[in-house]
Amino acid sequence: AALAAGIRTVVVFDFAGTLLKGDITEGGPPSAGRGPFPGMVELGIAAGLSASPPPGSFPSWEANYRRIERELGGAAAYRLPLTVFAGAREEELAELARRHFEAELRPRLFAPTARVLRELAAEGFECHVVSASAEAYVAAAAEGLGLPRDRIHGVRARLDPQGRIQPEVVQFPYREGKGAVIRRILGGRPARLVGVLGNSWDTDEAMLALAARQRLAGEG
């Protein structure tokens, strides 16, 4: 899998729509013989992990989220599905996501894409998932994909010393933010980005462009 001795060969996958049929944040349509599934925001609000809005008020939160997405764009909206849980312990959200993955999402992985990821990893390629969903959500799929937890990258908020989510977002893999995350992945030991799999030119353009340029780690 190496291009030359000591050079890591990196392959990056998007998550929602590429590895998963649907969106772990927003929910998804019927698939794999199952009905529609709720997203993590709806589940987290119902579980009482959000101070505002209170449990049961997901429809009003979603309406406001869609308004912000429509009027201000994804750069403003896509932080909200994590920061709505400011004050909650990140591990509580991560545990909720793990239960959701096992109960609903594991059968909804795109089998061909997941198989490609596992086969590449078995051949020695360094596979990563880079997503505009919260990292605490997407990491629930790490075991199901056969990836180490540190190969999953998503939206992160600052945590206080007790592990509680703060309103400040410190990693935002949306559009150019995905390219920034990949450049960090390529840092350190020499590496080459040999492939990117995504499903949206709108959100994945920056990382697809990086793959097209076949950048070496540390360049630019």
C-alpha positions as YAML, in Angstrom:
chain: A
units: angstrom
residues:
- id: 1
  name: ALA
  ca: [0.00, 0.00, 0.00]
- id: 2
  name: ALA
  ca: [2.98, 2.30, 0.28]
- id: 3
  name: LEU
  ca: [4.13, 4.40, -2.66]
- id: 4
  name: ALA
  ca: [7.64, 4.36, -1.25]
- id: 5
  name: ALA
  ca: [9.25, 3.20, 1.94]
- id: 6
  name: GLY
  ca: [7.93, 5.13, 4.94]
- id: 7
  name: ILE
  ca: [5.17, 7.02, 3.09]
- id: 8
  name: ARG
  ca: [1.64, 6.58, 4.46]
- id: 9
  name: THR
  ca: [-1.12, 6.10, 1.88]
- id: 10
  name: VAL
  ca: [-4.25, 7.88, 3.09]
- id: 11
  name: VAL
  ca: [-7.84, 7.41, 1.89]
- id: 12
  name: VAL
  ca: [-10.65, 9.65, 3.21]
- id: 13
  name: PHE
  ca: [-14.38, 8.88, 3.27]
- id: 14
  name: ASP
  ca: [-17.30, 11.20, 3.88]
- id: 15
  name: PHE
  ca: [-19.97, 9.70, 6.19]
- id: 16
  name: ALA
  ca: [-23.59, 10.75, 5.56]
- id: 17
  name: GLY
  ca: [-24.67, 9.68, 2.08]
- id: 18
  name: THR
  ca: [-21.34, 7.97, 1.42]
- id: 19
  name: LEU
  ca: [-21.03, 5.35, 4.16]
- id: 20
  name: LEU
  ca: [-24.48, 5.78, 5.73]
- id: 21
  name: LYS
  ca: [-27.88, 5.76, 4.01]
- id: 22
  name: GLY
  ca: [-29.21, 8.93, 5.56]
- id: 23
  name: ASP
  ca: [-27.77, 11.43, 8.03]
- id: 24
  name: ILE
  ca: [-26.84, 10.56, 11.61]
- id: 25
  name: THR
  ca: [-27.54, 14.17, 12.64]
- id: 26
  name: GLU
  ca: [-30.81, 14.84, 10.84]
- id: 27
  name: GLY
  ca: [-32.23, 11.32, 10.38]
- id: 28
  name: GLY
  ca: [-33.00, 9.41, 7.24]
- id: 29
  name: PRO
  ca: [-35.56, 7.73, 5.01]
- id: 30
  name: PRO
  ca: [-36.68, 4.10, 5.05]
- id: 31
  name: SER
  ca: [-33.92, 1.69, 4.03]
- id: 32
  name: ALA
  ca: [-32.68, -1.85, 4.65]
- id: 33
  name: GLY
  ca: [-36.25, -3.00, 5.21]
- id: 34
  name: ARG
  ca: [-36.70, -0.52, 8.05]
- id: 35
  name: GLY
  ca: [-38.71, 2.66, 8.43]
- id: 36
  name: PRO
  ca: [-37.35, 6.22, 8.73]
- id: 37
  name: PHE
  ca: [-34.92, 6.84, 11.56]
- id: 38
  name: PRO
  ca: [-34.53, 9.89, 13.82]
- id: 39
  name: GLY
  ca: [-31.36, 11.94, 13.93]
- id: 40
  name: MET
  ca: [-29.16, 12.54, 16.93]
- id: 41
  name: VAL
  ca: [-30.49, 16.03, 17.60]
- id: 42
  name: GLU
  ca: [-34.03, 14.73, 17.97]
- id: 43
  name: LEU
  ca: [-32.85, 11.88, 20.20]
- id: 44
  name: GLY
  ca: [-30.65, 14.11, 22.33]
- id: 45
  name: ILE
  ca: [-33.39, 16.67, 22.92]
- id: 46
  name: ALA
  ca: [-35.85, 13.89, 23.79]
- id: 47
  name: ALA
  ca: [-33.30, 12.49, 26.27]
- id: 48
  name: GLY
  ca: [-33.10, 15.84, 28.06]
- id: 49
  name: LEU
  ca: [-29.48, 16.54, 27.09]
- id: 50
  name: SER
  ca: [-30.29, 20.06, 25.87]
- id: 51
  name: ALA
  ca: [-30.97, 22.88, 28.33]
- id: 52
  name: SER
  ca: [-32.72, 24.79, 25.55]
- id: 53
  name: PRO
  ca: [-34.96, 23.72, 23.92]
- id: 54
  name: PRO
  ca: [-36.57, 21.44, 26.52]
- id: 55
  name: PRO
  ca: [-37.52, 17.81, 25.79]
- id: 56
  name: GLY
  ca: [-40.32, 17.51, 23.26]
- id: 57
  name: SER
  ca: [-39.53, 20.71, 21.39]
- id: 58
  name: PHE
  ca: [-37.46, 19.27, 18.53]
- id: 59
  name: PRO
  ca: [-39.91, 20.52, 15.83]
- id: 60
  name: SER
  ca: [-39.39, 24.14, 16.86]
- id: 61
  name: TRP
  ca: [-35.61, 23.64, 17.01]
- id: 62
  name: GLU
  ca: [-35.63, 22.06, 13.56]
- id: 63
  name: ALA
  ca: [-37.71, 24.90, 12.09]
- id: 64
  name: ASN
  ca: [-35.19, 27.44, 13.40]
- id: 65
  name: TYR
  ca: [-32.27, 25.32, 12.14]
- id: 66
  name: ARG
  ca: [-33.79, 25.16, 8.64]
- id: 67
  name: ARG
  ca: [-34.38, 28.91, 8.66]
- id: 68
  name: ILE
  ca: [-30.73, 29.58, 9.56]
- id: 69
  name: GLU
  ca: [-29.55, 27.08, 6.93]
- id: 70
  name: ARG
  ca: [-31.75, 28.75, 4.30]
- id: 71
  name: GLU
  ca: [-30.90, 32.35, 5.20]
- id: 72
  name: LEU
  ca: [-27.29, 32.13, 6.37]
- id: 73
  name: GLY
  ca: [-26.05, 28.86, 4.88]
- id: 74
  name: GLY
  ca: [-24.45, 25.70, 6.17]
- id: 75
  name: ALA
  ca: [-21.47, 27.48, 7.73]
- id: 76
  name: ALA
  ca: [-23.85, 29.04, 10.27]
- id: 77
  name: ALA
  ca: [-26.28, 26.13, 10.62]
- id: 78
  name: TYR
  ca: [-24.08, 23.05, 10.87]
- id: 79
  name: ARG
  ca: [-22.57, 24.05, 14.21]
- id: 80
  name: LEU
  ca: [-25.98, 24.04, 15.89]
- id: 81
  name: PRO
  ca: [-26.61, 20.26, 16.03]
- id: 82
  name: LEU
  ca: [-23.71, 20.05, 18.49]
- id: 83
  name: THR
  ca: [-23.85, 23.37, 20.33]
- id: 84
  name: VAL
  ca: [-27.56, 22.84, 21.14]
- id: 85
  name: PHE
  ca: [-26.17, 20.41, 23.73]
- id: 86
  name: ALA
  ca: [-23.90, 22.95, 25.44]
- id: 87
  name: GLY
  ca: [-23.63, 21.98, 29.09]
- id: 88
  name: ALA
  ca: [-24.13, 18.26, 28.47]
- id: 89
  name: ARG
  ca: [-21.25, 15.82, 28.88]
- id: 90
  name: GLU
  ca: [-19.91, 14.80, 25.49]
- id: 91
  name: GLU
  ca: [-19.70, 11.20, 26.67]
- id: 92
  name: GLU
  ca: [-23.48, 11.17, 27.25]
- id: 93
  name: LEU
  ca: [-24.03, 12.13, 23.61]
- id: 94
  name: ALA
  ca: [-21.44, 9.59, 22.46]
- id: 95
  name: GLU
  ca: [-23.15, 6.81, 24.41]
- id: 96
  name: LEU
  ca: [-26.54, 7.78, 22.97]
- id: 97
  name: ALA
  ca: [-24.99, 7.68, 19.48]
- id: 98
  name: ARG
  ca: [-23.50, 4.22, 20.11]
- id: 99
  name: ARG
  ca: [-26.89, 2.85, 21.16]
- id: 100
  name: HIS
  ca: [-28.53, 4.48, 18.14]
- id: 101
  name: PHE
  ca: [-25.94, 3.01, 15.78]
- id: 102
  name: GLU
  ca: [-26.43, -0.50, 17.10]
- id: 103
  name: ALA
  ca: [-30.23, -0.27, 17.19]
- id: 104
  name: GLU
  ca: [-30.84, 1.51, 13.90]
- id: 105
  name: LEU
  ca: [-27.86, 2.49, 11.81]
- id: 106
  name: ARG
  ca: [-25.54, -0.49, 11.48]
- id: 107
  name: PRO
  ca: [-27.84, -2.18, 8.89]
- id: 108
  name: ARG
  ca: [-28.05, 1.12, 6.98]
- id: 109
  name: LEU
  ca: [-24.37, 1.36, 6.15]
- id: 110
  name: PHE
  ca: [-23.80, 1.25, 2.39]
- id: 111
  name: ALA
  ca: [-22.41, -2.26, 2.18]
- id: 112
  name: PRO
  ca: [-20.25, -1.70, -0.96]
- id: 113
  name: THR
  ca: [-18.62, 1.47, 0.40]
- id: 114
  name: ALA
  ca: [-18.06, -0.03, 3.84]
- id: 115
  name: ARG
  ca: [-16.53, -3.10, 2.18]
- id: 116
  name: VAL
  ca: [-14.14, -0.92, 0.16]
- id: 117
  name: LEU
  ca: [-13.07, 0.85, 3.35]
- id: 118
  name: ARG
  ca: [-12.43, -2.41, 5.21]
- id: 119
  name: GLU
  ca: [-10.56, -3.97, 2.29]
- id: 120
  name: LEU
  ca: [-8.34, -0.91, 1.86]
- id: 121
  name: ALA
  ca: [-7.60, -0.89, 5.59]
- id: 122
  name: ALA
  ca: [-6.73, -4.60, 5.45]
- id: 123
  name: GLU
  ca: [-4.30, -3.85, 2.61]
- id: 124
  name: GLY
  ca: [-2.48, -1.28, 4.74]
- id: 125
  name: PHE
  ca: [-4.10, 1.94, 3.57]
- id: 126
  name: GLU
  ca: [-4.70, 4.51, 6.32]
- id: 127
  name: CYS
  ca: [-8.46, 5.11, 6.11]
- id: 128
  name: HIS
  ca: [-10.18, 8.08, 7.77]
- id: 129
  name: VAL
  ca: [-13.74, 9.39, 7.97]
- id: 130
  name: VAL
  ca: [-14.15, 13.18, 7.74]
- id: 131
  name: SER
  ca: [-17.70, 14.43, 8.35]
- id: 132
  name: ALA
  ca: [-19.59, 17.68, 8.90]
- id: 133
  name: SER
  ca: [-21.60, 15.87, 11.59]
- id: 134
  name: ALA
  ca: [-20.54, 15.98, 15.24]
- id: 135
  name: GLU
  ca: [-17.54, 13.75, 15.86]
- id: 136
  name: ALA
  ca: [-19.22, 12.31, 18.95]
- id: 137
  name: TYR
  ca: [-22.03, 11.04, 16.71]
- id: 138
  name: VAL
  ca: [-19.98, 9.63, 13.83]
- id: 139
  name: ALA
  ca: [-17.49, 7.93, 16.16]
- id: 140
  name: ALA
  ca: [-20.29, 5.53, 17.08]
- id: 141
  name: ALA
  ca: [-19.65, 3.85, 13.72]
- id: 142
  name: ALA
  ca: [-15.91, 3.34, 14.28]
- id: 143
  name: GLU
  ca: [-16.17, -0.24, 15.51]
- id: 144
  name: GLY
  ca: [-18.71, -1.13, 12.82]
- id: 145
  name: LEU
  ca: [-16.31, 0.14, 10.15]
- id: 146
  name: GLY
  ca: [-13.27, -1.46, 11.74]
- id: 147
  name: LEU
  ca: [-11.53, 1.88, 12.29]
- id: 148
  name: PRO
  ca: [-9.64, 3.17, 15.32]
- id: 149
  name: ARG
  ca: [-11.49, 5.98, 17.09]
- id: 150
  name: ASP
  ca: [-8.79, 8.49, 16.15]
- id: 151
  name: ARG
  ca: [-9.50, 7.94, 12.45]
- id: 152
  name: ILE
  ca: [-12.96, 9.55, 12.83]
- id: 153
  name: HIS
  ca: [-13.08, 13.34, 12.40]
- id: 154
  name: GLY
  ca: [-16.13, 15.58, 12.75]
- id: 155
  name: VAL
  ca: [-17.40, 18.78, 14.32]
- id: 156
  name: ARG
  ca: [-15.90, 19.31, 17.77]
- id: 157
  name: ALA
  ca: [-16.76, 21.80, 20.48]
- id: 158
  name: ARG
  ca: [-14.52, 22.97, 23.27]
- id: 159
  name: LEU
  ca: [-15.00, 20.89, 26.44]
- id: 160
  name: ASP
  ca: [-14.68, 22.09, 30.02]
- id: 161
  name: PRO
  ca: [-12.53, 20.12, 32.51]
- id: 162
  name: GLN
  ca: [-15.54, 17.89, 33.31]
- id: 163
  name: GLY
  ca: [-16.03, 17.01, 29.62]
- id: 164
  name: ARG
  ca: [-19.09, 19.22, 29.18]
- id: 165
  name: ILE
  ca: [-19.74, 20.74, 25.76]
- id: 166
  name: GLN
  ca: [-19.12, 24.47, 25.42]
- id: 167
  name: PRO
  ca: [-20.68, 26.76, 22.75]
- id: 168
  name: GLU
  ca: [-17.36, 27.31, 20.95]
- id: 169
  name: VAL
  ca: [-16.70, 25.04, 17.96]
- id: 170
  name: VAL
  ca: [-12.99, 24.23, 17.60]
- id: 171
  name: GLN
  ca: [-13.09, 21.91, 14.57]
- id: 172
  name: PHE
  ca: [-15.55, 22.40, 11.72]
- id: 173
  name: PRO
  ca: [-15.12, 20.02, 8.76]
- id: 174
  name: TYR
  ca: [-17.48, 21.76, 6.37]
- id: 175
  name: ARG
  ca: [-16.32, 22.68, 2.87]
- id: 176
  name: GLU
  ca: [-12.78, 24.09, 3.30]
- id: 177
  name: GLY
  ca: [-12.85, 22.83, 6.87]
- id: 178
  name: LYS
  ca: [-12.69, 19.29, 5.48]
- id: 179
  name: GLY
  ca: [-9.55, 20.22, 3.59]
- id: 180
  name: ALA
  ca: [-8.05, 21.66, 6.78]
- id: 181
  name: VAL
  ca: [-8.70, 18.41, 8.67]
- id: 182
  name: ILE
  ca: [-7.14, 16.34, 5.89]
- id: 183
  name: ARG
  ca: [-4.04, 18.54, 5.87]
- id: 184
  name: ARG
  ca: [-3.66, 17.85, 9.60]
- id: 185
  name: ILE
  ca: [-4.07, 14.12, 8.95]
- id: 186
  name: LEU
  ca: [-1.28, 14.33, 6.37]
- id: 187
  name: GLY
  ca: [1.03, 16.15, 8.77]
- id: 188
  name: GLY
  ca: [3.83, 14.45, 10.61]
- id: 189
  name: ARG
  ca: [5.27, 11.40, 8.88]
- id: 190
  name: PRO
  ca: [5.37, 11.61, 5.06]
- id: 191
  name: ALA
  ca: [1.98, 10.75, 3.55]
- id: 192
  name: ARG
  ca: [0.12, 10.89, 0.29]
- id: 193
  name: LEU
  ca: [-3.61, 11.31, -0.17]
- id: 194
  name: VAL
  ca: [-4.47, 8.62, -2.72]
- id: 195
  name: GLY
  ca: [-8.26, 8.77, -2.64]
- id: 196
  name: VAL
  ca: [-11.35, 10.58, -1.37]
- id: 197
  name: LEU
  ca: [-14.93, 9.26, -1.46]
- id: 198
  name: GLY
  ca: [-17.74, 11.79, -1.06]
- id: 199
  name: ASN
  ca: [-21.26, 12.33, -2.34]
- id: 200
  name: SER
  ca: [-21.64, 16.12, -2.47]
- id: 201
  name: TRP
  ca: [-19.62, 18.60, -4.50]
- id: 202
  name: ASP
  ca: [-21.15, 21.31, -2.31]
- id: 203
  name: THR
  ca: [-19.76, 20.03, 1.00]
- id: 204
  name: ASP
  ca: [-16.90, 17.79, -0.17]
- id: 205
  name: GLU
  ca: [-15.30, 20.02, -2.83]
- id: 206
  name: ALA
  ca: [-12.23, 20.94, -0.79]
- id: 207
  name: MET
  ca: [-11.27, 17.38, 0.05]
- id: 208
  name: LEU
  ca: [-12.02, 16.14, -3.47]
- id: 209
  name: ALA
  ca: [-9.76, 18.90, -4.82]
- id: 210
  name: LEU
  ca: [-6.98, 17.83, -2.47]
- id: 211
  name: ALA
  ca: [-7.19, 14.29, -3.80]
- id: 212
  name: ALA
  ca: [-7.09, 15.57, -7.37]
- id: 213
  name: ARG
  ca: [-3.86, 17.41, -6.64]
- id: 214
  name: GLN
  ca: [-2.35, 14.35, -4.92]
- id: 215
  name: ARG
  ca: [-0.78, 16.49, -2.23]
- id: 216
  name: LEU
  ca: [2.12, 15.29, -0.12]
- id: 217
  name: ALA
  ca: [1.97, 15.92, 3.63]
- id: 218
  name: GLY
  ca: [3.39, 19.27, 4.61]
- id: 219
  name: GLU
  ca: [2.88, 20.84, 1.22]
- id: 220
  name: GLY
  ca: [1.22, 24.26, 1.15]
...
